């Protein structure tokens, strides 16, 4: 057997083993062109800054005041 054929067969076997390992590890096939890592699949918890909370609170208070104003005018 020629060396190039042996190398080609080894490459096929390595690719097959990598795919089997990926399936066992719970990630999709590495041959699909995407870079799938476990850390990339974890979603980050979004946090809001104190400034953002303050702005939202002020906006909601303003909306509630407008609603109260409209409701008191209807009665």
Protein Blocks (a to p, Z undefined) as FASTA:
>chain_A
ZZklmmmmmmmmmmmmmmmmmmmnopacfklopacdfklmpccdddddfklmmmmmmmmm
mmmmmmmmmmmmmZZ
